[in-house]
Amino acid sequence: MIVVMGATGATGNALVHSLLALGTPVRALTRTPHRPIPGTTGAHQPPVEVQYADATDPHSLRTAFKGADQLFLAMANSPAQVELETRVIDIAAQTGIGHIVKISAPAAEPDSPVAISRGHHAVEEHLRASGLAHTVLRPYAFMPNVLRLAPTVARGVILGTTGDAPCNYVDCRDIGDVAAAVLTRPDIAGGTYALTGPEAVSYPELASRLTALTGNRIRYVNLTPEELRDNLFLSAGMPTWLADHVTEIQQLAITRPETPTTTVIDILGRPPRTLDAFLHEHHSHFRR
């Protein structure tokens, strides 16, 4: 049995669908079990075992992990992430989980300029020390995050602090497919994999593509890191830690130029989904 944490999130939900397509038993964990897992209901859908679990509730984790042998660990970034994920790992080890697939982040290093990435490094180190078999996936920017630009795109602008530096994007469905592969193919489990789409795209180029897609002129406005942080905090209402994180991630694209990896095609035997396809699929989000 494979347990999927974060089954209602974009990546966890994609993994649930990938495992179902492979005919693999899956237990989807959620803090709101009364709400259906998106896309898993209907006459032609195989049954999904849905169970309550909350990383702040150790008893719920022990119950949810019972009888399972593999765990997909994905949690939303937060200041409490290290504490919560290390607790999950400890309880997984205590309850007989044998293999954990963890969603991490680029630049997960002890001296990373991105605070959240330093946290992921700490969790990765805890996972290594646990003695459990494990696989680490390090996806770059999730394509659905582009949808968060919709409010300013509606005003004709994209705000950022990357200059002309290209950024890697990856479709969450590709992450789910790769996670399903490492959970069901022992020959590729145990590695650390950086995941991207087929190309790195700068914000000016993204503005150009959205202009073509929407028929409205979209321009990129490059801000200083301080200006972007203040805008995210004051205008977008982000908490301080998240505004800092977004700013740090964008600056990382400048200090460490991003290029696509071949991981998706190497593992899945097909190219990753493109950003253009994702934008066309979700073009309604950018309508004025």
C-alpha positions in Angstrom: 0.0 0.0 0.0 1.2 3.5 -0.9 0.2 6.4 1.3 0.0 9.8 -0.3 0.2 12.8 1.9 -1.2 16.1 0.5 -3.6 14.2 -1.8 -5.8 17.3 -2.4 -2.8 19.4 -3.5 -1.8 19.7 -7.1 1.2 17.3 -6.9 -0.3 14.8 -4.5 -3.6 14.7 -6.5 -1.6 14.1 -9.7 0.2 11.2 -8.0 -3.0 9.6 -6.9 -4.2 9.7 -10.5 -0.9 8.3 -11.8 -1.0 5.4 -9.3 -4.7 4.6 -10.1 -3.8 4.5 -13.8 -1.1 1.9 -12.9 -3.6 -0.1 -10.9 -1.7 0.4 -7.7 -3.5 0.5 -4.3 -3.3 4.0 -2.9 -4.4 5.5 0.4 -5.0 9.3 0.0 -4.5 11.3 3.1 -6.3 14.6 3.8 -7.2 16.8 6.7 -10.7 17.1 5.2 -11.8 13.5 4.5 -15.4 14.4 4.1 -14.5 16.2 0.9 -13.8 14.0 -2.2 -10.3 13.8 -3.7 -10.6 15.8 -6.9 -11.1 13.7 -10.0 -11.5 10.4 -8.1 -15.3 10.1 -8.1 -17.6 8.8 -10.8 -18.8 5.5 -12.2 -15.7 4.8 -14.2 -13.2 5.7 -11.4 -11.5 3.0 -9.3 -12.1 3.3 -5.6 -9.6 5.4 -3.5 -9.1 4.8 0.1 -9.3 8.2 1.7 -8.2 8.7 5.3 -7.8 11.6 7.7 -4.3 12.6 8.7 -2.7 15.8 10.0 1.0 16.3 10.5 0.3 18.1 13.8 -1.6 15.0 15.1 0.8 12.1 15.6 -2.0 9.6 16.4 -3.7 10.3 13.1 -0.4 9.7 11.3 0.2 6.3 13.1 -3.3 5.3 12.1 -3.0 6.4 8.5 0.4 4.7 8.0 -0.8 1.3 9.4 -0.3 -1.5 6.9 1.5 0.7 4.3 5.0 0.1 3.0 5.6 3.3 1.1 4.9 7.0 1.7 4.8 10.1 -0.5 5.7 13.1 1.6 4.7 16.5 0.2 3.7 19.4 2.4 3.1 23.0 1.7 6.0 25.3 2.4 5.7 26.9 5.8 7.8 28.0 8.8 6.8 24.8 10.6 7.8 22.5 7.7 11.0 21.1 9.1 9.3 20.2 12.4 6.3 18.6 10.7 8.1 16.7 8.1 10.7 15.3 10.5 7.8 14.1 12.7 6.2 12.4 9.8 9.5 10.6 9.0 9.9 9.5 12.6 6.4 8.1 12.7 6.8 6.4 9.3 9.9 4.6 10.6 8.1 3.5 13.7 5.1 2.2 11.9 6.9 0.1 9.3 7.1 2.3 6.2 10.0 1.1 4.2 10.4 3.8 1.5 9.7 7.5 1.5 9.5 9.7 -1.6 10.0 13.3 -0.5 9.2 16.4 -2.4 12.1 18.8 -1.8 13.4 21.9 -3.6 16.2 23.1 -5.7 19.3 24.3 -3.9 18.5 22.2 -0.8 21.8 22.9 0.8 22.9 24.0 4.3 24.1 27.4 3.1 21.4 27.9 0.5 20.4 31.6 -0.1 16.7 30.4 0.1 15.5 29.8 3.6 12.9 27.2 2.6 15.6 25.3 0.7 17.7 25.2 3.8 14.7 23.7 5.6 14.4 21.0 2.9 18.1 20.2 3.3 17.5 19.7 7.1 14.6 17.3 6.3 16.6 15.4 3.7 19.4 15.0 6.3 16.9 13.7 8.8 15.5 11.3 6.2 19.0 10.0 5.5 19.7 9.5 9.2 16.4 7.6 9.6 17.8 4.6 7.8 14.7 4.4 5.6 15.0 3.8 1.9 14.2 7.1 0.3 14.0 9.0 -3.0 14.2 12.8 -3.2 12.4 14.8 -5.9 13.5 18.4 -6.4 11.1 20.1 -8.7 11.6 23.6 -9.9 8.7 26.1 -10.1 5.3 24.5 -10.3 3.4 25.6 -13.4 0.2 26.2 -11.4 2.1 29.0 -9.6 2.0 31.0 -12.9 -1.8 31.2 -12.3 -1.1 33.4 -9.3 0.1 36.1 -11.7 -3.5 36.4 -13.0 -4.5 39.5 -10.9 -1.6 41.6 -12.2 -1.8 40.1 -15.7 -5.3 41.4 -15.8 -3.8 44.9 -15.3 -1.3 44.3 -18.1 1.8 43.6 -16.0 3.9 40.9 -14.5 6.0 41.9 -11.6 9.3 40.2 -10.7 12.9 40.6 -9.8 14.5 38.1 -12.2 15.5 40.4 -15.0 16.1 38.4 -18.1 17.1 35.2 -16.2 15.2 32.2 -17.4 13.2 30.1 -14.9 12.5 26.4 -15.0 8.8 25.3 -14.7 7.4 21.8 -14.4 3.9 20.5 -14.6 2.6 18.9 -11.4 1.3 16.0 -13.4 4.8 15.2 -14.6 6.0 15.3 -11.0 3.1 12.9 -10.1 4.1 10.6 -13.0 7.8 10.6 -11.9 6.8 10.0 -8.2 4.6 7.1 -9.4 7.5 5.6 -11.3 9.9 5.7 -8.4 7.2 4.2 -6.1 6.5 1.3 -8.4 9.9 0.7 -10.0 12.6 -0.4 -7.5 15.3 0.0 -10.2 15.0 3.8 -10.1 14.1 4.3 -6.5 16.8 5.7 -4.1 18.0 8.7 -6.2 17.8 12.4 -6.0 16.1 13.9 -9.1 15.8 17.5 -10.3 12.6 18.0 -12.3 11.9 20.6 -14.9 9.9 21.1 -18.0 11.5 21.1 -21.4 12.6 24.8 -21.4 13.5 27.6 -19.1 11.4 30.8 -19.7 12.2 34.3 -18.5 9.5 36.6 -17.2 9.8 38.9 -20.3 9.2 35.9 -22.5 6.3 34.8 -20.3 4.8 38.2 -20.8 5.2 37.9 -24.5 3.5 34.5 -24.5 0.6 35.8 -22.4 0.2 38.7 -24.8 -0.2 36.3 -27.7 -2.5 34.1 -25.7 -4.8 36.8 -24.4 -4.6 39.4 -27.1 -3.9 42.0 -24.5 -0.5 43.6 -24.1 1.3 42.2 -21.1 4.6 43.8 -20.0 7.2 42.7 -17.5 8.2 45.2 -14.8 11.5 44.4 -13.1 11.7 45.4 -9.5 14.5 45.4 -7.0 14.2 42.5 -4.5 13.1 45.0 -1.8 10.4 46.4 -4.1 9.1 43.0 -4.9 9.1 41.9 -1.3 7.2 45.0 -0.2 4.7 44.6 -3.1 4.0 40.9 -2.2 3.6 41.8 1.5 1.7 45.0 1.3 -0.3 44.7 -2.0 -0.7 40.9 -2.4 -1.1 40.3 1.3 1.5 37.5 1.6 2.8 36.7 5.0 6.4 37.9 5.5 8.0 34.5 5.3 6.3 33.8 1.9 7.1 37.2 0.4 10.7 36.5 1.5 10.6 33.1 -0.1 9.3 34.2 -3.5 11.9 37.0 -3.6 14.7 34.6 -2.7 13.6 32.0 -5.3 13.6 34.7 -8.0 17.0 36.0 -7.0 18.3 32.4 -7.1 17.4 32.3 -10.8 19.9 35.1 -11.4 22.7 33.8 -9.2 22.3 30.2 -10.4 21.2 30.2 -14.0 18.6 27.6 -14.6 18.6 25.1 -17.5 16.2 22.2 -18.1 17.1 18.7 -16.9 16.3 15.5 -18.9 15.0 13.7 -15.8 11.3 13.4 -16.9 12.1 11.9 -20.3 14.9 9.7 -18.8 12.4 8.2 -16.3 9.1 8.3 -18.2 10.4 7.8 -21.8 8.4 10.8 -22.9 9.1 14.6 -22.9 7.7 16.7 -20.1 4.6 18.8 -20.7 5.3 22.3 -22.0 4.5 25.7 -20.4 2.7 26.8 -23.6 0.4 23.8 -23.3 -0.3 24.6 -19.7 -1.1 28.3 -20.5 -3.5 27.3 -23.2 -5.1 24.8 -20.9 -5.7 27.5 -18.3 -6.1 30.5 -20.6 -9.4 31.5 -18.9 -7.5 32.5 -15.8 -5.9 35.3 -17.6 -9.0 36.9 -19.1 -9.8 40.5 -18.2 
